[in-house]
Structure formats: C-alpha cells, structure tokens
Amino acid sequence: MLYGFSPPTRGKLHIFGMNINTHFRRIKARIGVCQQENTLDPDLSVEQNLHVFAGYFLIPKKEAAERTRELLDFFALSHKKDSKVMELSGGMARRLILARSLINRPELLILDEPTTGLDPQSRHQVWEKLEELKKTGLTVVITTHYMEEASRLCDRLVIMDHGEILVDGSPEDLIDRYAGKNIIEIEGPDQALIEYVKEHAIEHDDLGRRLILYEPEGKGLNNTIRERFCNEKCIYRNSTLEDVFLRLTGRELRE
C-alpha cells in the first residue's frame, strides 16, 4: 500500500502529507523500493540495470551515469559493472537491487525482507550499508523475520501477528518489557524447580522438557537457580528480541 502495489483496504493513507490515491506519481518519485524478489533484468548488465531504472524517473543520462558510479562504488559492485546479473552471487544481486532502489535519491526507502536467503557474510554487508544510509538521514521502513536484523537496524518497530499490531516500541524497550534482562533455560526441570518458580511468581514458559525463565533486572535469580536446581543442562544468556517475538506470537509452527 505504501508504494502503490496494493490499493488501501479502508481508511486514508498519506505519505509526505499527500494521499496515495490522488498523488501516487508525486509520491512514487520520492520513494525507493527494494522488494523481496529478484526483479533485476537478466538481459542487462549490472550497470545497465541502474541506467534503465534511472530513466523511469526521467533522470538525465549524464546525471544517471554519475549516480550509477556512486552507487556501484558504495555497494562494492564497480568491478562487476559489465557482468550480467545472472553471474552475480545472491549477496551481490541483493546489493544491486538495493542500489537500484536508491537511484532516484529517495526520501523514504521501503525494504521487504532485504536479506532473505543470504549467507551470514552477505547479510552483514547489507546491514552495514543500511546503517550507513541511516546516518545520512534517510528514513527506512523494513519488514523482516530476522529478529537480529530488526534489533540492529530499527529505532522503532512493531510486532504483528495475523495482521494485527501486538506491540510498538524500540527493540530495547520491548526486550526489557516482555523478556526481562536475562534468560535461564533449564533442560529437564524437576518438580522442586517448578514449584519454586510458581511460588516466587517468576515469569516463565513451560515447554515440558525445557523451562525458560525470564529474569527481570536486579532480581538475582542466577545464583539461586544455579546452586539449587541446575541438575542437568542450564543456559544463561541475555534476552533478545526473538524471545519477545516468541512470547507474544507463540511457538507453534505456522503454515
């Protein structure tokens, strides 16, 4: 809906103070979109993919060539400028799609699952480039299932489930609010531990053979649990955004 692919189902949608239904062309000229699918033209070279896309925004050829050089340098693709896109690795193709979405120097960048299917090295390269873009003042809207990605890149996020917004806030605030400071995972909890957890009203998830305890800051549960109840495997770790996501949306498999 933000970039005009789907019509609004109801209500009104304004971007840059303009209604998407009546000022679509003006809005489109000021945004960049990086879709999840690879929509690069396989018949064109890396450089030509950017040149042709610049034409959609009526960017003069000389300026388009300059912007193309800048973007290829920024995303470390200059050495591949004459290659066909089918010759690129997954990470390079993703960086090229991101570069293409910036050819019109947008004020708003919309990213749909920007690092899906990438290896860890490529994913971190994309994250580093997005962090550099954020520092320039560019507004970025991102959808992702990678909690590490959301935690690293987002200043504000919403967690959605079945089309409904569950929570809204910064990653740090949401982690503190819904998962506490630390997590204690205990394999094979005995009845004494379960009774202790209930007696002290400790936030937890009982998964049968595994018990997950959410430790709020300053409660000091680690030592007590370690000394009295760690008969089998115990894991002590910091809480993450993934803990928040699973607590709010459940752990069952989704179709």
Secondary structure, DSSP 4 states (H G I P E B T S, - for coil): -TTSSS--SSS--EETTEETTTSHHHHHTTEEEE-SS----TTSBHHHHHHHHHHHTT--HHHHHHHHHHHHHHTT-GGGTTSBGGGS-HHHHHHHHHHHTTTT--SEEEEESTTTT--HHHHHHHHHHHHHHHHTT-EEEEE-S-HHHHHHH-SSEEEEETTEEEEEE-HHHHHHHHT-SEEEEEES--HHHHHHHHHTT--EEE-SSEEEEEE-TT--HHHHHHHHT-SS-EEEEE--HHHHHHHHH-SS---
